[in-house]
Amino acid sequence: MYQQLYQHFLTGHQGKQHFACHSHHFWPDVTRQAMLEYWDLSAAESDEKWQQVFGVKLPATQKLLAEVLGSHHPEQVVFAPNTHELVMRLLSCFDWGQPIRILTTDSEFYSFQRQASRLQESGQVELTVIPTAPFTDFEARFIAAAAAGDFDLVFCSQVFFNSGVALTDLSAFVQQLDKVTDAMIAIDGYHGFMALPVDLSAIEHRIFYLAGSYKYAQAGEGCCFMLTPAGNSYRPFYTGWFAEFGALQQERSEQVPYSDDGFRFAGATMDFSALYRLHAVLQLFKQQQITVGQIHQYVQQLQQAFLQQLTTLDQQVLTENQLLKRDLTQHGHFLTFALENAALAESLADFLKQHHILTDFRGNRLRFGFAMYQRAEQFDLSCLSSFSHRK
Ligand SMILES: Cc1ncc(COP(=O)(O)O)c(C=O)c1O
């Protein structure tokens, strides 16, 4: 029923089964008009366009994002081209004269994990890493670790990129963390945002919530964002001139001034065409009354149909035992199979690609993503019966 929104991308991928939506999601057709709108505005207004960008489109996008997140503070949303930039900005809130003590998991995406590991190499960061597996008691183990240590930053995903497993209750998780630590709490919500219904209203004063447009927000690369706590007084030293917006009229004091809202975490000039796309998608869903809850329900049905089909096939390569999960009703929008080794995952992904089935893998983990533009009756995984892996 949703396919009509994606005619351009579906036409471009005719004959393919696209199970890589958790990585690069198809863009709805409205994003094309949004690109043209940005181009036309630039042509017509040149650098006068910023009034429209900053005065109209950006606040409208903040508002739409806040609605999806259950936030009462749209002005606390800041944008950046990628989450790595936002991660660095958070890290730069601390005193680099001593090591930054960070509690995190072994399943954070590379934008955080690689950067934190590199800083650990140079002694700038001390990492305490909690494995996400076994998933059953992950939250309890993580909160116990937060209580046992003295941390500057707690960094954890809402949905883990290497399994699809989601925190059972994000608000309860943060509230329990809050009881045991004063550390800054950052949640990487990239695999949760626009996939799982989220209501941050009870915790938005306590967390930094990072996500972006590339995945389930369906608007492509270039527009990540962070919801920041209202009234915080952090002064990130990795700071760009946008971070002074709203503070521009202040008398210059001895100290570098910062904006009072989310912009205090801003960088500098960026290409806002991605924000135009994101606005167009959020606006489309609002107009069509398509909620994240409905999307989630639809995707869950797709996942069930997919798993059901696997059981009916004569194949042993993707089995229930290999599926990483805790509770499939509270799971990200991709299914992850932990295969025997990375070579097998790569060879199976190649084989599937030859059969026009697009997936992706991370190490030995093969991931199948699901999206609104798929139809369960079009799933055809029968080629798996003829897969054989030559070691
Ligand atoms: C959990 C998570 N966070 C962040 C990102 C993207 O990071 P960046 O915007 O820095 O490229 C991804 C991309 O796959 C991800 O899976």
The ligand as an SDF file (V2000), in Angstrom:
LIG
                    3D

 16 16  0  0  0  0  0  0  0  0999 V2000
   24.0940    3.0060   14.8930 C   0  0  0  0  0  0  0  0  0  0  0  0
   24.6340    3.9270   13.8330 C   0  0  0  0  0  0  0  0  0  0  0  0
   25.0050    5.1600   14.1640 N   0  0  0  0  0  0  0  0  0  0  0  0
   25.4980    6.0300   13.2370 C   0  0  0  0  0  0  0  0  0  0  0  0
   25.6150    5.6520   11.9120 C   0  0  0  0  0  0  0  0  0  0  0  0
   26.1140    6.6280   10.8790 C   0  0  0  0  0  0  0  0  0  0  0  0
   27.2210    7.3370   11.2810 O   0  0  0  0  0  0  0  0  0  0  0  0
   27.7570    8.5890   10.4490 P   0  0  0  0  0  0  0  0  0  0  0  0
   26.6140    9.5440   10.2980 O   0  0  0  0  0  0  0  0  0  0  0  0
   28.8270    9.1450   11.3230 O   0  0  0  0  0  0  0  0  0  0  0  0
   28.2770    8.0880    9.1480 O   0  0  0  0  0  0  0  0  0  0  0  0
   25.2490    4.3720   11.5190 C   0  0  0  0  0  0  0  0  0  0  0  0
   25.3880    3.9770   10.1130 C   0  0  0  0  0  0  0  0  0  0  0  0
   25.2740    2.8900    9.6900 O   0  0  0  0  0  0  0  0  0  0  0  0
   24.7640    3.4860   12.5110 C   0  0  0  0  0  0  0  0  0  0  0  0
   24.4160    2.2300   12.1760 O   0  0  0  0  0  0  0  0  0  0  0  0
  1  2  1  0
  2  3  1  0
  2 15  2  0
  3  4  2  0
  4  5  1  0
  5  6  1  0
  5 12  2  0
  6  7  1  0
  7  8  1  0
  8  9  2  0
  8 10  1  0
  8 11  1  0
 12 13  1  0
 12 15  1  0
 13 14  2  0
 15 16  1  0
M  END
$$$$
